Amino acid sequence: MSTLLLFASENPWPGLAVASANLVVALFLVSLSVLLAIAISLLAWLHALVDPEAMPIGWRVELRATP
């Protein structure tokens, strides 16, 4: 129990620094995954524009049905 009291009187700044670094890394990874998802969806959209046969079947049926 005395060791727990010893750790409780420690300086909290190093722990806060590690927690904020973890937060920065987590936000970076989330933003990177969002940017990758946007880039992949844009590439798929461009590919669908260039090659109409690559579109899903439902979209091709809707495009043919419109006069």
C-alpha positions, 0 to 999 in steps of 0.5 A: 500500500505504501508504494501506491501512495508513493506513486500517487505523489508523483508529478502528473506531467509525464503521464499527461504528456504521454496521454496527449501524444497518444491522442495526437497519434490516434487523431492522425491515424483516424484522419489518415484513414478518412483521407485514404477512404476519400482517395479510394472512393474518388479513384473508383468514381473516376474509374466508373466514368472512364469505363462504363462497364465497370459500373454496378448492374443496377446503375447500368439498368437505370442509365439505359432506362432514362431517355 
